[in-house]
Amino acid sequence: MRIDNPTQLKHGMKYWYLSVGNCCHFPVRVLSEHYDSKNGPQSLYGMLIFDDEDSAKKLANQINQKISPIFPKL
């Protein structure tokens, strides 16, 4: 499930997020991190965060399928 509000994050829990290489290169990848509340939610601003890997992968696959005709070397 997508995390809509950073206050939903729990310290020490593993979360997944979408990433693109060098800030703008495709394909979209799914990465994971354990949330550290000491760093605060401001470091997560603008990120698509999920509490399960399958949801993150599903969205990443949908995005990659849509952009593959535009960027055929994916």
mmCIF file of the C-alpha atoms, coordinates in Angstrom:
data_MODEL
# 
_entry.id   MODEL 
# 
loop_
_atom_site.group_PDB 
_atom_site.id 
_atom_site.type_symbol 
_atom_site.label_atom_id 
_atom_site.label_alt_id 
_atom_site.label_comp_id 
_atom_site.label_asym_id 
_atom_site.label_entity_id 
_atom_site.label_seq_id 
_atom_site.pdbx_PDB_ins_code 
_atom_site.Cartn_x 
_atom_site.Cartn_y 
_atom_site.Cartn_z 
_atom_site.occupancy 
_atom_site.B_iso_or_equiv 
_atom_site.pdbx_formal_charge 
_atom_site.auth_seq_id 
_atom_site.auth_comp_id 
_atom_site.auth_asym_id 
_atom_site.auth_atom_id 
_atom_site.pdbx_PDB_model_num 
ATOM 1  C CA . MET A 1 1  ? 0.000  0.000  0.000   1.00 0.00 ? 1  MET A CA 1 
ATOM 2  C CA . ARG A 1 2  ? 1.243  3.485  -0.787  1.00 0.00 ? 2  ARG A CA 1 
ATOM 3  C CA . ILE A 1 3  ? 2.116  5.658  2.194   1.00 0.00 ? 3  ILE A CA 1 
ATOM 4  C CA . ASP A 1 4  ? 0.312  8.976  1.714   1.00 0.00 ? 4  ASP A CA 1 
ATOM 5  C CA . ASN A 1 5  ? 1.476  10.718 4.853   1.00 0.00 ? 5  ASN A CA 1 
ATOM 6  C CA . PRO A 1 6  ? 4.990  10.541 6.335   1.00 0.00 ? 6  PRO A CA 1 
ATOM 7  C CA . THR A 1 7  ? 3.457  10.364 9.829   1.00 0.00 ? 7  THR A CA 1 
ATOM 8  C CA . GLN A 1 8  ? 2.408  6.789  8.916   1.00 0.00 ? 8  GLN A CA 1 
ATOM 9  C CA . LEU A 1 9  ? 6.050  5.694  8.851   1.00 0.00 ? 9  LEU A CA 1 
ATOM 10 C CA . LYS A 1 10 ? 7.343  3.674  11.782  1.00 0.00 ? 10 LYS A CA 1 
ATOM 11 C CA . HIS A 1 11 ? 10.932 3.786  13.000  1.00 0.00 ? 11 HIS A CA 1 
ATOM 12 C CA . GLY A 1 12 ? 12.934 0.736  11.959  1.00 0.00 ? 12 GLY A CA 1 
ATOM 13 C CA . MET A 1 13 ? 10.360 -0.575 9.468   1.00 0.00 ? 13 MET A CA 1 
ATOM 14 C CA . LYS A 1 14 ? 11.410 -1.427 5.933   1.00 0.00 ? 14 LYS A CA 1 
ATOM 15 C CA . TYR A 1 15 ? 9.774  0.584  3.143   1.00 0.00 ? 15 TYR A CA 1 
ATOM 16 C CA . TRP A 1 16 ? 10.069 0.507  -0.633  1.00 0.00 ? 16 TRP A CA 1 
ATOM 17 C CA . TYR A 1 17 ? 10.238 3.472  -2.983  1.00 0.00 ? 17 TYR A CA 1 
ATOM 18 C CA . LEU A 1 18 ? 10.549 4.204  -6.680  1.00 0.00 ? 18 LEU A CA 1 
ATOM 19 C CA . SER A 1 19 ? 13.780 5.555  -8.068  1.00 0.00 ? 19 SER A CA 1 
ATOM 20 C CA . VAL A 1 20 ? 15.304 6.461  -11.400 1.00 0.00 ? 20 VAL A CA 1 
ATOM 21 C CA . GLY A 1 21 ? 19.038 6.440  -12.015 1.00 0.00 ? 21 GLY A CA 1 
ATOM 22 C CA . ASN A 1 22 ? 20.853 9.774  -11.897 1.00 0.00 ? 22 ASN A CA 1 
ATOM 23 C CA . CYS A 1 23 ? 17.543 11.542 -11.180 1.00 0.00 ? 23 CYS A CA 1 
ATOM 24 C CA . CYS A 1 24 ? 16.146 11.148 -14.692 1.00 0.00 ? 24 CYS A CA 1 
ATOM 25 C CA . HIS A 1 25 ? 17.279 7.933  -16.401 1.00 0.00 ? 25 HIS A CA 1 
ATOM 26 C CA . PHE A 1 26 ? 14.876 5.070  -16.923 1.00 0.00 ? 26 PHE A CA 1 
ATOM 27 C CA . PRO A 1 27 ? 13.825 2.376  -16.149 1.00 0.00 ? 27 PRO A CA 1 
ATOM 28 C CA . VAL A 1 28 ? 12.137 3.021  -12.837 1.00 0.00 ? 28 VAL A CA 1 
ATOM 29 C CA . ARG A 1 29 ? 13.604 0.824  -10.108 1.00 0.00 ? 29 ARG A CA 1 
ATOM 30 C CA . VAL A 1 30 ? 12.307 -0.270 -6.722  1.00 0.00 ? 30 VAL A CA 1 
ATOM 31 C CA . LEU A 1 31 ? 14.655 0.284  -3.786  1.00 0.00 ? 31 LEU A CA 1 
ATOM 32 C CA . SER A 1 32 ? 14.167 -0.255 -0.071  1.00 0.00 ? 32 SER A CA 1 
ATOM 33 C CA . GLU A 1 33 ? 15.317 1.346  3.170   1.00 0.00 ? 33 GLU A CA 1 
ATOM 34 C CA . HIS A 1 34 ? 14.609 1.044  6.845   1.00 0.00 ? 34 HIS A CA 1 
ATOM 35 C CA . TYR A 1 35 ? 13.010 4.245  8.099   1.00 0.00 ? 35 TYR A CA 1 
ATOM 36 C CA . ASP A 1 36 ? 15.050 6.177  10.651  1.00 0.00 ? 36 ASP A CA 1 
ATOM 37 C CA . SER A 1 37 ? 12.844 8.684  12.462  1.00 0.00 ? 37 SER A CA 1 
ATOM 38 C CA . LYS A 1 38 ? 15.932 10.650 13.530  1.00 0.00 ? 38 LYS A CA 1 
ATOM 39 C CA . ASN A 1 39 ? 16.287 11.893 9.940   1.00 0.00 ? 39 ASN A CA 1 
ATOM 40 C CA . GLY A 1 40 ? 12.651 13.013 9.904   1.00 0.00 ? 40 GLY A CA 1 
ATOM 41 C CA . PRO A 1 41 ? 10.031 12.872 7.157   1.00 0.00 ? 41 PRO A CA 1 
ATOM 42 C CA . GLN A 1 42 ? 11.368 15.957 5.360   1.00 0.00 ? 42 GLN A CA 1 
ATOM 43 C CA . SER A 1 43 ? 13.964 13.726 3.662   1.00 0.00 ? 43 SER A CA 1 
ATOM 44 C CA . LEU A 1 44 ? 11.071 11.784 2.088   1.00 0.00 ? 44 LEU A CA 1 
ATOM 45 C CA . TYR A 1 45 ? 9.380  14.798 0.488   1.00 0.00 ? 45 TYR A CA 1 
ATOM 46 C CA . GLY A 1 46 ? 8.044  13.971 -2.972  1.00 0.00 ? 46 GLY A CA 1 
ATOM 47 C CA . MET A 1 47 ? 8.821  10.248 -2.815  1.00 0.00 ? 47 MET A CA 1 
ATOM 48 C CA . LEU A 1 48 ? 6.401  7.435  -3.629  1.00 0.00 ? 48 LEU A CA 1 
ATOM 49 C CA . ILE A 1 49 ? 6.721  5.184  -0.576  1.00 0.00 ? 49 ILE A CA 1 
ATOM 50 C CA . PHE A 1 50 ? 5.148  1.760  -0.088  1.00 0.00 ? 50 PHE A CA 1 
ATOM 51 C CA . ASP A 1 51 ? 4.845  -0.577 2.865   1.00 0.00 ? 51 ASP A CA 1 
ATOM 52 C CA . ASP A 1 52 ? 5.062  -3.656 0.632   1.00 0.00 ? 52 ASP A CA 1 
ATOM 53 C CA . GLU A 1 53 ? 7.376  -4.500 -2.223  1.00 0.00 ? 53 GLU A CA 1 
ATOM 54 C CA . ASP A 1 54 ? 4.676  -5.919 -4.515  1.00 0.00 ? 54 ASP A CA 1 
ATOM 55 C CA . SER A 1 55 ? 2.760  -2.629 -4.689  1.00 0.00 ? 55 SER A CA 1 
ATOM 56 C CA . ALA A 1 56 ? 5.944  -0.729 -5.493  1.00 0.00 ? 56 ALA A CA 1 
ATOM 57 C CA . LYS A 1 57 ? 6.930  -3.233 -8.198  1.00 0.00 ? 57 LYS A CA 1 
ATOM 58 C CA . LYS A 1 58 ? 3.456  -3.141 -9.718  1.00 0.00 ? 58 LYS A CA 1 
ATOM 59 C CA . LEU A 1 59 ? 3.584  0.640  -10.158 1.00 0.00 ? 59 LEU A CA 1 
ATOM 60 C CA . ALA A 1 60 ? 7.180  0.560  -11.416 1.00 0.00 ? 60 ALA A CA 1 
ATOM 61 C CA . ASN A 1 61 ? 6.229  -2.062 -14.020 1.00 0.00 ? 61 ASN A CA 1 
ATOM 62 C CA . GLN A 1 62 ? 3.254  0.011  -15.182 1.00 0.00 ? 62 GLN A CA 1 
ATOM 63 C CA . ILE A 1 63 ? 5.439  3.096  -15.573 1.00 0.00 ? 63 ILE A CA 1 
ATOM 64 C CA . ASN A 1 64 ? 8.169  1.166  -17.384 1.00 0.00 ? 64 ASN A CA 1 
ATOM 65 C CA . GLN A 1 65 ? 5.638  -0.364 -19.800 1.00 0.00 ? 65 GLN A CA 1 
ATOM 66 C CA . LYS A 1 66 ? 4.292  3.093  -20.641 1.00 0.00 ? 66 LYS A CA 1 
ATOM 67 C CA . ILE A 1 67 ? 7.700  4.632  -21.235 1.00 0.00 ? 67 ILE A CA 1 
ATOM 68 C CA . SER A 1 68 ? 9.312  1.699  -23.084 1.00 0.00 ? 68 SER A CA 1 
ATOM 69 C CA . PRO A 1 69 ? 7.908  2.810  -26.494 1.00 0.00 ? 69 PRO A CA 1 
ATOM 70 C CA . ILE A 1 70 ? 9.416  6.266  -25.846 1.00 0.00 ? 70 ILE A CA 1 
ATOM 71 C CA . PHE A 1 71 ? 12.756 4.896  -24.584 1.00 0.00 ? 71 PHE A CA 1 
ATOM 72 C CA . PRO A 1 72 ? 13.128 1.585  -26.488 1.00 0.00 ? 72 PRO A CA 1 
ATOM 73 C CA . LYS A 1 73 ? 16.495 0.638  -24.924 1.00 0.00 ? 73 LYS A CA 1 
ATOM 74 C CA . LEU A 1 74 ? 14.888 -0.210 -21.553 1.00 0.00 ? 74 LEU A CA 1 
# 
